[in-house]
Every structure is written in structure tokens, then in C-alpha cells.
Amino acid sequence: MATSSLEQAIAERLDDLLDLVTRLCRQPSVSAQNVGIEAMAGLAAQELEAAGVSARVLRVPGCDHPVVYGEARGDSPKTMLFYDHYDVQPAEPFDLWTSPPFEPSLRDGVLYARGVADNKGNIGARLAALRALRSVRGSLPVTVKFFLEGEEEVGSPHIAAYLETYQELFRADACIWEGGGVNWQGAPIVILGAKGMVSLLLEASTAARDLHSSWATVVPNAAWRLVWALSALKGADERPRIPGFADGVRPPTAEERAAVLALPDEMPLARREFGVTTFVAGAEGSEATMRHYFAPTINIASLESGYLGEGLKTVLPHHAYAKLDLRMVPGQRPEEVMAQVRRALDEAGLADIIVSQLGPGLPAGRTPLGHPFVALVSTVAQAVYGLPSAVTPTMAATGPMYYFTDVLGLPTAGVGVEHPDCRMHAPDENIRLEDLLRGTLMIGCLLERFAE
């Protein structure tokens, strides 16, 4: 099938594609607040059916965020699995949005809405590609399956249960991941991996209540206990102090290092955009790039204790807490990192600090650069976008890719409709129509080539 025929079919149906993405984005589906999840699952199943994909809403005990499964048969014996998620981040602060987050707005060729980039625009592009393929060739070149998750934005705590319960449904030959798009140069990004993550709550408690700060002579201060606990995990030199934290870490291969070094150096732009003068540990150039993609992290996400109001209150806090996220690379496991943190605190004389794990955690997942599927996706992307593909061994962020690369054993690659200023997770989240069209064409062409 000629690419031009498919491209024309997609362009002719742009209004239908926009209507589809608008319907998806108009329905709130904030997993962190459990807002609109059930309604969104029903809408996703309805849109799958409307695109000729047989849909089922799957459930497992203890989970209020169902997975929407879809399947449509194709001509060849090959099967492509699409992993996407229908849940979105909270839209607050609302006052920073130019238009209401759940009222999609098209302005100057850019569509604004919460979830339009992450990840509903990609869902729309996948479905639009199927419709265009059928209109041009009368059928699908391969069988396609959909795994639409409803709790990716809260760490995918039940994804293992879904795959164990319904493992037969998700048998496939390869997987297209939920994220991807173009870089600042307009080249297509092909993402092959994701870091893992474990989130922790550290709590320090001392007295029965807050006290007058004059009692700091003899009464332990919970905030100081927490500060010492945090410093036992990471030093001022930005190096982890957790015993065993780096044990077993698989360093990047020479091929993976070369792939990252071949990417455009976006660190100077990032530093300027973020308003920072120096990076962690003074990293510059390739060192900063390597840290970003391949280093584990120990991040304080929030920290609270004592009086936080206006002015000074001389108080001795009796309670302090911090939420941490630790991003992991291949070779690290959530349960091992949790145990290492506990051991580090005990050895530092801080056995009183309570450590709780927030969610089950996700291991890191990665598809080998040398897999034939990677070459196929990269080649198709270059043909569609007219620029060499920016093949990225892993993203610096986290997603449940491990369950697809390691549990299902599927070569997995992320391609999508995002661009660098799409403001994912922020007010005025957006996608450009040109990226939506090319992302749709990319999927259609890839399915054609995958059949071959």
C-alpha cells in the first residue's frame, strides 16, 4: 500500500480524529483522585467498538480502575499490542490554565486539554490509524490488541495482577508503548525503556504534641530526626549513602551509551528552560546526559513539619514526614531498595524512623537496541518524519514497561504524538495537529511493515 494513500485517508478524516480526541479529553479521569475513572473506562470501550475493535472491561479484586482490553483481527498471523493509559494527572492549579482543562480548546493548530499528550492523543491516533487502514485496504494487516490502563499515573499497582489473571489475552509479537513523539529538532523519538521506581514515606515522631521551642534543650525534635534520616540516604556530594544501593546495577552497554551520545545534546536548553546554573555534581555535556538516562535517583518529593504559616512560630515539631521517589535502573528491585533504606537508617542510629512503601513499586524495563523490531520501528519513523530516528535506550522517567519487556517478553518501543513543549503533567498540556497527523501515519505505516 502506498504511504501517500494512507496519508490522504488520515488527512481526510482529521475532523473525526479531533472529535475522537476531544471526546476522550472532555471526560475527566484523574486516578489520583478517583475522579471519572469508571466513566472513562466505559467511554474507552465504546470508542474501541466504534473503531471496529472488540472491547472488554477487565477487573481484578481490590482494584477500582479497570483495564480496557481490545482486539481486532488482521490478515497476517502477527499481533501488535498497544499499551496506553486512559487516566490522567490532576489538573490543579486550575487558575494557570488558559482554558478549562477538561474543555478541549483548539488554538492556532494546537489542541489544549488535560491528558491530550499523556495519553489520550495517542489512543486517538492508534484508533484513527486502524480506521484509515481499513478504508484504504479493506482490512487490518495484522491483529491488534489494546491494553488501556486506568492507574498508570498512580504507579500501576495492579498491573501484575491483570497480566497474571488475563495473560492469555495479551499474547503478542511486539508492543507499541504509550509515549513518544519528536525532539526539539523535529526528529521522531523511539523509546525502548523506562526506569523503575519505588516511592517511600519517611516519618519521625518524638513527643506527644508540638511544644514550645525552649524544650529543644532536652526534647528531641522530629524535624531534625527526619533531616538526619534523609542525610543518611544521600550526602551533600549527591552520592547515595544507602549500603548496597548500587550493587547489581547493570551499567549501560557500549551500544546503549553510543545511542544516547548520538542524541542531540539538549542539556544546555534544559538548563536554560529550568533556570538552573549548574546540574547535580557539576555534571556537564555527555556526563550530564549519561546521568540523566542511566543513573538511579533518590529524590525528596515533599517535606513537611512544624509551623508552615506566615511569620515565625517558635515551635518544636513532634512529627515530620517526607515522601521520596527512588528511580531504579536494571539490576535494582523495589523490594531490595526498600530493605536497603531500612538498613541504612538502622545503621545510622535512626531505627525510630518509620518507613512505609507507597504502592508496590516498578522495576526497570528495557528492549535491547539490537532487536529487529527496533530497526523496523526506527526505519518506519525515519520514512514518515523525514529525519533520522532518535532511538533512546531508556527514558529518564518511569512506567510499567518491565511487565511488557520482561514478563510478557515483548520487544517494546514507544512512539507517539508529543513534542518537547507539550507541558505534560502541567497546566496548558497540549499537542500540535501536525504531530497528531504524523503520529497516526506512523502507526499505520508500522502495522503495514510489521505484517511483512
PEZI-V370381 format. One record per residue. N is the residue number from 1. PHI is phi in radians with two decimals (999 if undefined). Layout:
# PEZI-V370381
n=N phi=PHI
n=N phi=PHI
This chain:
# PEZI-V370381
n=1 phi=999
n=2 phi=-1.27
n=3 phi=-1.03
n=4 phi=-1.06
n=5 phi=-1.12
n=6 phi=-1.16
n=7 phi=-1.06
n=8 phi=-1.15
n=9 phi=-1.10
n=10 phi=-1.20
n=11 phi=-1.09
n=12 phi=-1.15
n=13 phi=-1.87
n=14 phi=-1.05
n=15 phi=-1.07
n=16 phi=-1.14
n=17 phi=-1.11
n=18 phi=-1.10
n=19 phi=-1.08
n=20 phi=-1.09
n=21 phi=-1.10
n=22 phi=-1.10
n=23 phi=-1.08
n=24 phi=-1.11
n=25 phi=-1.37
n=26 phi=-1.21
n=27 phi=-1.50
n=28 phi=-1.06
n=29 phi=-2.70
n=30 phi=-1.58
n=31 phi=-1.16
n=32 phi=-1.10
n=33 phi=-1.89
n=34 phi=0.94
n=35 phi=-1.85
n=36 phi=1.30
n=37 phi=-1.13
n=38 phi=-1.11
n=39 phi=-1.13
n=40 phi=-1.19
n=41 phi=-1.07
n=42 phi=-1.13
n=43 phi=-1.16
n=44 phi=-1.06
n=45 phi=-1.09
n=46 phi=-1.11
n=47 phi=-1.23
n=48 phi=-1.06
n=49 phi=-1.06
n=50 phi=-1.13
n=51 phi=-1.60
n=52 phi=1.43
n=53 phi=-1.94
n=54 phi=-1.17
n=55 phi=-2.09
n=56 phi=-2.42
n=57 phi=-1.71
n=58 phi=-1.71
n=59 phi=-2.38
n=60 phi=-2.31
n=61 phi=-1.02
n=62 phi=1.46
n=63 phi=-2.12
n=64 phi=-1.66
n=65 phi=-2.04
n=66 phi=-1.18
n=67 phi=-1.63
n=68 phi=-1.75
n=69 phi=-1.84
n=70 phi=-2.40
n=71 phi=-2.62
n=72 phi=-2.40
n=73 phi=-1.34
n=74 phi=-2.17
n=75 phi=-1.31
n=76 phi=-1.58
n=77 phi=-1.31
n=78 phi=-1.43
n=79 phi=-2.29
n=80 phi=-1.91
n=81 phi=-1.79
n=82 phi=-1.77
n=83 phi=-1.79
n=84 phi=-2.47
n=85 phi=-2.34
n=86 phi=-1.74
n=87 phi=-1.49
n=88 phi=-2.31
n=89 phi=-1.31
n=90 phi=-0.97
n=91 phi=-1.59
n=92 phi=-1.05
n=93 phi=-1.42
n=94 phi=-1.12
n=95 phi=-1.24
n=96 phi=-1.60
n=97 phi=-1.51
n=98 phi=-1.23
n=99 phi=-2.30
n=100 phi=-0.96
n=101 phi=-1.09
n=102 phi=-1.89
n=103 phi=-2.14
n=104 phi=-0.90
n=105 phi=-2.27
n=106 phi=-1.75
n=107 phi=-2.37
n=108 phi=0.94
n=109 phi=1.34
n=110 phi=-2.21
n=111 phi=-1.77
n=112 phi=-1.91
n=113 phi=-3.13
n=114 phi=-1.19
n=115 phi=1.55
n=116 phi=-1.20
n=117 phi=-1.58
n=118 phi=-2.23
n=119 phi=-2.63
n=120 phi=-1.30
n=121 phi=-1.07
n=122 phi=-1.19
n=123 phi=-1.04
n=124 phi=-1.07
n=125 phi=-1.12
n=126 phi=-1.06
n=127 phi=-1.18
n=128 phi=-1.13
n=129 phi=-1.12
n=130 phi=-1.12
n=131 phi=-1.11
n=132 phi=-1.15
n=133 phi=-1.07
n=134 phi=-1.14
n=135 phi=-1.20
n=136 phi=-1.58
n=137 phi=-2.01
n=138 phi=1.51
n=139 phi=-2.80
n=140 phi=-1.66
n=141 phi=-1.24
n=142 phi=-2.40
n=143 phi=-1.27
n=144 phi=-2.09
n=145 phi=-2.26
n=146 phi=-2.12
n=147 phi=-2.07
n=148 phi=-1.80
n=149 phi=-1.60
n=150 phi=-2.00
n=151 phi=-2.52
n=152 phi=-1.13
n=153 phi=-1.28
n=154 phi=-2.07
n=155 phi=1.65
n=156 phi=0.89
n=157 phi=-1.14
n=158 phi=-1.97
n=159 phi=-1.13
n=160 phi=-1.11
n=161 phi=-1.15
n=162 phi=-1.12
n=163 phi=-1.21
n=164 phi=-1.25
n=165 phi=-1.27
n=166 phi=-2.09
n=167 phi=-1.02
n=168 phi=-1.14
n=169 phi=-1.17
n=170 phi=-1.76
n=171 phi=-1.17
n=172 phi=-2.75
n=173 phi=-1.79
n=174 phi=-2.84
n=175 phi=-2.33
n=176 phi=-1.77
n=177 phi=-1.45
n=178 phi=-1.32
n=179 phi=-2.10
n=180 phi=2.60
n=181 phi=2.89
n=182 phi=-2.23
n=183 phi=-1.62
n=184 phi=-1.09
n=185 phi=-1.48
n=186 phi=1.51
n=187 phi=-1.41
n=188 phi=-1.23
n=189 phi=-1.67
n=190 phi=-2.05
n=191 phi=-1.72
n=192 phi=-1.96
n=193 phi=-2.77
n=194 phi=-2.57
n=195 phi=-1.24
n=196 phi=-1.55
n=197 phi=-2.77
n=198 phi=-2.25
n=199 phi=-1.89
n=200 phi=-2.25
n=201 phi=-2.02
n=202 phi=-1.83
n=203 phi=-2.26
n=204 phi=-2.13
n=205 phi=-2.30
n=206 phi=-2.17
n=207 phi=-1.36
n=208 phi=-1.33
n=209 phi=-2.77
n=210 phi=-1.09
n=211 phi=-2.20
n=212 phi=-1.05
n=213 phi=-1.18
n=214 phi=-1.12
n=215 phi=-1.32
n=216 phi=-1.11
n=217 phi=-1.11
n=218 phi=-2.34
n=219 phi=-1.71
n=220 phi=-1.07
n=221 phi=-1.73
n=222 phi=-1.09
n=223 phi=-1.14
n=224 phi=-1.11
n=225 phi=-1.01
n=226 phi=-1.21
n=227 phi=-1.05
n=228 phi=-1.14
n=229 phi=-1.11
n=230 phi=-1.13
n=231 phi=-1.23
n=232 phi=-1.32
n=233 phi=-1.67
n=234 phi=-2.65
n=235 phi=-1.65
n=236 phi=-1.13
n=237 phi=-1.44
n=238 phi=1.23
n=239 phi=-1.73
n=240 phi=-1.07
n=241 phi=-1.87
n=242 phi=-1.35
n=243 phi=-1.02
n=244 phi=1.46
n=245 phi=-1.04
n=246 phi=-1.66
n=247 phi=-1.12
n=248 phi=1.45
n=249 phi=-1.09
n=250 phi=-1.51
n=251 phi=-1.19
n=252 phi=-1.09
n=253 phi=-1.25
n=254 phi=-1.05
n=255 phi=-1.16
n=256 phi=-1.17
n=257 phi=-1.08
n=258 phi=-1.10
n=259 phi=-1.12
n=260 phi=-1.20
n=261 phi=-1.16
n=262 phi=-1.39
n=263 phi=-1.27
n=264 phi=-1.02
n=265 phi=-1.35
n=266 phi=-1.74
n=267 phi=-1.14
n=268 phi=-1.05
n=269 phi=-1.15
n=270 phi=-1.07
n=271 phi=-1.08
n=272 phi=-1.21
n=273 phi=-1.14
n=274 phi=-1.47
n=275 phi=1.24
n=276 phi=-1.94
n=277 phi=-1.50
n=278 phi=-2.43
n=279 phi=-1.56
n=280 phi=-0.95
n=281 phi=1.04
n=282 phi=1.20
n=283 phi=-1.13
n=284 phi=-2.37
n=285 phi=0.94
n=286 phi=-1.14
n=287 phi=-1.11
n=288 phi=-1.12
n=289 phi=-1.09
n=290 phi=-1.10
n=291 phi=-1.05
n=292 phi=-1.06
n=293 phi=-1.54
n=294 phi=-2.06
n=295 phi=-1.62
n=296 phi=-1.26
n=297 phi=-2.29
n=298 phi=-2.25
n=299 phi=-2.00
n=300 phi=-1.54
n=301 phi=-1.54
n=302 phi=-2.74
n=303 phi=-2.63
n=304 phi=-2.58
n=305 phi=-2.98
n=306 phi=1.19
n=307 phi=-1.54
n=308 phi=-1.98
n=309 phi=-1.47
n=310 phi=-1.27
n=311 phi=1.34
n=312 phi=-1.83
n=313 phi=-2.25
n=314 phi=-1.41
n=315 phi=-2.18
n=316 phi=-1.81
n=317 phi=-1.16
n=318 phi=-1.68
n=319 phi=-2.49
n=320 phi=-2.58
n=321 phi=-2.53
n=322 phi=-2.46
n=323 phi=-1.84
n=324 phi=-2.13
n=325 phi=-2.16
n=326 phi=-1.99
n=327 phi=-1.54
n=328 phi=-1.99
n=329 phi=-1.99
n=330 phi=-0.92
n=331 phi=1.84
n=332 phi=-1.87
n=333 phi=-2.21
n=334 phi=-0.96
n=335 phi=-1.17
n=336 phi=-1.25
n=337 phi=-1.11
n=338 phi=-1.02
n=339 phi=-1.15
n=340 phi=-1.17
n=341 phi=-1.11
n=342 phi=-1.05
n=343 phi=-1.16
n=344 phi=-1.09
n=345 phi=-1.20
n=346 phi=-1.07
n=347 phi=-1.20
n=348 phi=-1.56
n=349 phi=1.33
n=350 phi=-2.11
n=351 phi=-1.15
n=352 phi=-1.35
n=353 phi=-1.26
n=354 phi=-1.48
n=355 phi=-2.04
n=356 phi=-2.10
n=357 phi=-1.59
n=358 phi=-1.68
n=359 phi=1.51
n=360 phi=-1.34
n=361 phi=1.46
n=362 phi=-2.26
n=363 phi=-1.27
n=364 phi=-1.38
n=365 phi=-2.33
n=366 phi=-2.76
n=367 phi=-1.63
n=368 phi=-1.06
n=369 phi=-1.03
n=370 phi=-1.45
n=371 phi=-1.17
n=372 phi=-0.97
n=373 phi=-1.11
n=374 phi=-1.11
n=375 phi=-1.09
n=376 phi=-1.10
n=377 phi=-1.07
n=378 phi=-1.09
n=379 phi=-1.14
n=380 phi=-1.12
n=381 phi=-1.06
n=382 phi=-1.10
n=383 phi=-1.16
n=384 phi=-1.29
n=385 phi=-1.64
n=386 phi=1.32
n=387 phi=-2.40
n=388 phi=-1.01
n=389 phi=-1.20
n=390 phi=-1.61
n=391 phi=-1.37
n=392 phi=-1.95
n=393 phi=-1.01
n=394 phi=-2.75
n=395 phi=-1.51
n=396 phi=-1.35
n=397 phi=-1.62
n=398 phi=-2.10
n=399 phi=-2.82
n=400 phi=-1.41
n=401 phi=-1.12
n=402 phi=-0.90
n=403 phi=-1.23
n=404 phi=-1.70
n=405 phi=-1.33
n=406 phi=-1.78
n=407 phi=-1.49
n=408 phi=-1.40
n=409 phi=1.26
n=410 phi=-1.79
n=411 phi=-1.10
n=412 phi=-2.28
n=413 phi=-2.44
n=414 phi=-1.72
n=415 phi=-2.37
n=416 phi=-2.94
n=417 phi=-2.01
n=418 phi=-1.46
n=419 phi=-2.34
n=420 phi=-1.07
n=421 phi=-1.87
n=422 phi=-1.35
n=423 phi=1.00
n=424 phi=-1.02
n=425 phi=1.25
n=426 phi=-2.12
n=427 phi=-1.04
n=428 phi=1.07
n=429 phi=-0.98
n=430 phi=-2.76
n=431 phi=-2.38
n=432 phi=-1.61
n=433 phi=-1.06
n=434 phi=-1.08
n=435 phi=-1.28
n=436 phi=-1.11
n=437 phi=-1.17
n=438 phi=-1.21
n=439 phi=-1.11
n=440 phi=-1.17
n=441 phi=-1.08
n=442 phi=-1.00
n=443 phi=-1.14
n=444 phi=-1.07
n=445 phi=-1.15
n=446 phi=-1.13
n=447 phi=-1.11
n=448 phi=-1.07
n=449 phi=-1.19
n=450 phi=-1.12
n=451 phi=-1.15
n=452 phi=-1.38
